[in-house]
Amino acid sequence: MILAKKNNLISIRRLEEKDINELYELLQGLSEKAKKFFHPHSFDLNTLKNICKSKQDHYFVMTLENKIIGYSFLRLFGYENPSFGCCIRNGFENKGYGTMLTQWTTEKAKELGYKKVILKTYKENISAQKVYKKVGYKIIGETEDGKEYKMEKKL
Ligand SMILES: CC(C)(COP(=O)(O)OP(=O)(O)OC[C@H]1O[C@@H](n2cnc3c(N)ncnc32)[C@H](O)[C@@H]1OP(=O)(O)O)[C@@H](O)C(=O)NCCC(=O)NCCS
């Protein structure tokens, strides 16, 4: 999918093996605060290589003029409903890209035939909650330790 935003060429597509080094650099370059909120898996090269080969889960990258500025996924963990997660490259936040990537990935889940997308987000992660609410996710509970909200969107 290709979108034009403010004259910049944005594209969102599946993660490919050729993206791994750039994704590695994006993940390593996340701020300490972002890393506190976003730790879905290890950020080492081996993990990223394995992710690329996944038959069950779905991983995507968002590019701005061919530079990877976002990463998102739908992961099943053996369950029926995929879990969503995303991050935006350090320095590219608060420009609407996170909302765009969340919206696109959620629509992709529908296209793939899923009925619901679920996610967890730290209560302190205000910008993520703003994005998720804007895209239509609702808070349905919290984790046992009380630190995160559980959210979902029916498709
Ligand atoms: C969460 C994240 C994906 C959002 O991406 P983004 O590109 O910054 O999102 P957007 O620009 O579309 O929207 C961010 C919104 O939060 C708002 N916001 C940012 N910081 C805020 C703050 N401290 N208080 C209130 N609102 C805030 C912005 O104003 C914007 O809202 P608006 O569109 O109404 O103006 C991105 O910040 C990120 O990668 N964070 C680190 C990883 C992470 O936390 N991932 C989610 C794990 S659940």
The ligand as a MOL file (V3000), in Angstrom:
LIG
                    3D

  0  0  0     0  0            999 V3000
M  V30 BEGIN CTAB
M  V30 COUNTS 48 50 0 0 0
M  V30 BEGIN ATOM
M  V30 1 C 3.2530 4.9880 20.5660 0
M  V30 2 C 3.7730 5.3550 19.1660 0
M  V30 3 C 3.7080 4.1310 18.2610 0
M  V30 4 C 2.8750 6.4650 18.6140 0
M  V30 5 O 3.3610 6.8290 17.3390 0
M  V30 6 P 3.3130 8.3440 16.8410 0
M  V30 7 O 3.7490 8.3890 15.4530 0
M  V30 8 O 4.0030 9.2120 17.8270 0
M  V30 9 O 1.7130 8.6020 16.9510 0
M  V30 10 P 0.8530 9.7930 16.3530 0
M  V30 11 O 1.7220 10.9190 15.9730 0
M  V30 12 O -0.0350 9.2190 15.3130 0
M  V30 13 O -0.0740 10.1570 17.5950 0
M  V30 14 C 0.4750 10.4290 18.8710 0
M  V30 15 C -0.5480 11.1840 19.6810 0
M  V30 16 O -0.1400 11.2590 21.0410 0
M  V30 17 C -0.0990 12.6110 21.4520 0
M  V30 18 N 0.9130 12.7130 22.5090 0
M  V30 19 C 2.2300 12.4650 22.4410 0
M  V30 20 N 2.8040 12.6410 23.6450 0
M  V30 21 C 1.8050 12.9970 24.4910 0
M  V30 22 C 1.7490 13.3230 25.8790 0
M  V30 23 N 2.8350 13.2860 26.6420 0
M  V30 24 N 0.5490 13.6380 26.4210 0
M  V30 25 C -0.5830 13.6690 25.6740 0
M  V30 26 N -0.5900 13.3740 24.3440 0
M  V30 27 C 0.5940 13.0500 23.7760 0
M  V30 28 C 0.2010 13.3670 20.1910 0
M  V30 29 O -0.1640 14.7200 20.2940 0
M  V30 30 C -0.6940 12.6130 19.2070 0
M  V30 31 O -2.0450 12.9350 19.3800 0
M  V30 32 P -2.8260 13.8560 18.3200 0
M  V30 33 O -2.7600 13.1340 17.0000 0
M  V30 34 O -4.2130 13.9250 18.8700 0
M  V30 35 O -2.1040 15.1460 18.3000 0
M  V30 36 C 5.2330 5.9000 19.2230 0
M  V30 37 O 5.2950 7.0030 20.0680 0
M  V30 38 C 6.2540 4.8700 19.6590 0
M  V30 39 O 6.8570 4.1980 18.8430 0
M  V30 40 N 6.4630 4.7310 20.9890 0
M  V30 41 C 7.4340 3.7820 21.5170 0
M  V30 42 C 6.9970 2.3370 21.3220 0
M  V30 43 C 5.6280 2.1040 21.9290 0
M  V30 44 O 5.3110 2.5980 22.9940 0
M  V30 45 N 4.8230 1.3200 21.2100 0
M  V30 46 C 3.4920 0.9680 21.6450 0
M  V30 47 C 3.5750 -0.1550 22.6060 0
M  V30 48 S 1.9720 -0.5800 23.2240 0
M  V30 END ATOM
M  V30 BEGIN BOND
M  V30 1 1 1 2
M  V30 2 1 2 3
M  V30 3 1 2 4
M  V30 4 1 2 36
M  V30 5 1 4 5
M  V30 6 1 5 6
M  V30 7 2 6 7
M  V30 8 1 6 8
M  V30 9 1 6 9
M  V30 10 1 9 10
M  V30 11 2 10 11
M  V30 12 1 10 12
M  V30 13 1 10 13
M  V30 14 1 13 14
M  V30 15 1 14 15
M  V30 16 1 15 16
M  V30 17 1 15 30
M  V30 18 1 16 17
M  V30 19 1 17 18
M  V30 20 1 17 28
M  V30 21 1 18 19
M  V30 22 1 18 27
M  V30 23 2 19 20
M  V30 24 1 20 21
M  V30 25 1 21 22
M  V30 26 2 21 27
M  V30 27 1 22 23
M  V30 28 2 22 24
M  V30 29 1 24 25
M  V30 30 2 25 26
M  V30 31 1 26 27
M  V30 32 1 28 29
M  V30 33 1 28 30
M  V30 34 1 30 31
M  V30 35 1 31 32
M  V30 36 2 32 33
M  V30 37 1 32 34
M  V30 38 1 32 35
M  V30 39 1 36 37
M  V30 40 1 36 38
M  V30 41 2 38 39
M  V30 42 1 38 40
M  V30 43 1 40 41
M  V30 44 1 41 42
M  V30 45 1 42 43
M  V30 46 2 43 44
M  V30 47 1 43 45
M  V30 48 1 45 46
M  V30 49 1 46 47
M  V30 50 1 47 48
M  V30 END BOND
M  V30 END CTAB
M  END
